[in-house]
Amino acid sequence: MTENASPTGIGTCRGLMALSPIFVFAALYLGTSVAARDFYAMPLSLAFVAASAWAVVIGRGHGSFAARIEQFSRAAGSTNILSMIWIFILAGAFASLASGIGAIEATVNLALRYLPLGFMVPGLFLAACFISLSIGTSVGTVVALTPLAVEIASESGNEVGMLVAALLGGAFFGDNLSFISDTTIAATRSQNVPMNAKFRANLAIVLPAAIATLAIYVFVGAHTSDYTPSTECNYWLVIPYIAVLVMAVAGVNVNIVLVTGILASITIGLSYSIAPGAMARAMGNGIDGMGGLIVVTLLAAGMLGLIKDYGGIDWMLGAMTRHVSGSRGAKATMLLLVGAVNACTANNTVAIITVGSISRGIAERFGIARVRAASILDTGSCIVQCLIPYGAQTLLATGMAGISPAEPWPWLYYPWALLICVVAAIVLRRN
């Protein structure tokens, strides 16, 4: 083996060239974003199209052009990827339908109705935890709760940034755990593990972080004024979310869970005389809303399939693990890798999809349980996504609240507590 070769026997030049589509993507996306001072100026799908095209062009030694296109399509259309897309479609339909019949508003009011008196900040954190866990989307939680957070701040005299920080932390608590969250779907599918097993593994990490964060918010927000929502809560509308949560925790197949949630939402909608056409349009809009994520998923899978075929994955595994001694170092490598990619893409689902196969190889090489790998990927991506000021959730929340994206930073306790917990889990567990 030469000095410049990795333990897999692939030379450095060949390995770097195989990985160059990732560099093209990062350079294109980051370069445009920095130049425009807007991390959403360059659409992720367009950056992946350019990187995918580059991946096809550089593989001249790996068959004809048509053969490389076929390999790209085979990787993009693999069973795991298509299974993930089916879940994305069902999750989009369910989330939009449940929102259309008023279930999100009912869930918000149910959560806020039982806030501890005098503790608006920790109460908002708990409400965001419950809602995001139920509806499976941090963005949806932000959209639902930010207007209330602003109103609470106005009436109680609290800093808007503190309430937005509590909201963001709670939103990512559920995003990390919910069975219908796209990050959970991506993490479990990329490592081929059951969702309920990953939920149990994640809960042991995130629950201590959530409890610690709640304690801090109780301390810093103990002297806030009370706030009670004026809207009456219709408890029947919460049934679809409760049904989804109970069935998912019980280990029911996620497709059955989502179909059941859709049927429950339709039944309740009809009982409230909601027009079938309106519900159909809501489901269609939810499916359409998943279009960008589906395109990015297909492009990332196809590009990574070519990178793997060129030997890039093997070289990266060798290079990353060359100086790693034991499972703890390997798990730390997974955490750093998904965090770095998330910081570059400002999208936690895309980060998980991008590094999923690499992390699975690391887990297999060092005997790490696949459920641990899935938990690290999901947790690490949520930590970074919550902290970066240019993440979609932060930009949305601060934009609706009319404050700077950096303003919630002093009160963002949850992601730092979660980072401490995941590092502790890596150090204390061997597999």
Helices and strands as residue ranges (DSSP letters): H 12-36, H 44-57, H 65-76, H 79-100, H 103-113, H 120-135, H 138-156, H 160-177, H 182-191, H 195-220, G 235-238, H 239-249, H 254-271, H 276-289, H 291-310, H 312-321, H 327-345, H 348-366, H 370-387, H 392-401, G 409-411, H 413-428
